[in-house]
Amino acid sequence: MDQVFNFLFGTRLGVGVLFFAGIVIFGIAAFILEKRTHKMYVDRGPKGDDEDSFWN
């Protein structure tokens, strides 16, 4: 186990592995959370002419 920690935190290649593993884990978590959010907030379609918009 000590060799694994020395590799991950003591070598440039190990730090690169940690960096890219963090990016992959963050991407997977963002993908899962986006799917859950998309289900929670359903697109209601385009607004009608009688509805006011904040930006217009």
C-alpha positions in Angstrom: 0.0 0.0 0.0 2.9 2.3 0.7 4.2 1.8 -2.8 0.8 2.9 -4.2 0.9 6.2 -2.2 4.5 6.8 -3.1 3.6 6.4 -6.8 0.5 8.6 -6.7 1.9 11.4 -4.6 5.6 11.1 -5.2 5.9 10.9 -9.0 4.8 13.1 -11.9 3.0 10.3 -13.5 1.2 9.5 -10.3 0.0 13.1 -10.0 -1.1 13.0 -13.6 -3.1 9.8 -12.9 -4.8 11.5 -9.9 -5.5 14.6 -12.0 -7.2 12.8 -14.9 -9.0 10.4 -12.6 -10.4 13.5 -10.8 -11.6 14.9 -14.1 -13.3 11.6 -15.1 -15.0 11.2 -11.7 -16.2 14.9 -11.8 -17.5 14.4 -15.3 -19.4 11.2 -14.4 -20.9 13.0 -11.3 -21.9 16.0 -13.4 -23.5 13.8 -16.0 -25.6 11.9 -13.4 -26.6 15.1 -11.6 -27.6 16.7 -14.9 -29.8 13.7 -15.8 -31.6 14.0 -12.4 -32.0 17.8 -12.8 -33.4 17.4 -16.3 -36.0 15.0 -15.0 -36.9 17.4 -12.2 -37.2 20.5 -14.3 -39.1 19.5 -17.5 -39.0 21.9 -20.5 -42.4 23.3 -20.9 -42.0 24.4 -24.5 -42.0 27.9 -26.0 -43.8 30.7 -24.2 -47.0 32.1 -25.7 -47.3 35.6 -26.9 -49.2 36.7 -23.8 -46.5 35.6 -21.4 -44.0 38.2 -20.3 -40.3 37.4 -20.2 -37.8 38.9 -17.8 -35.3 39.7 -20.5 -37.7 41.3 -23.0 
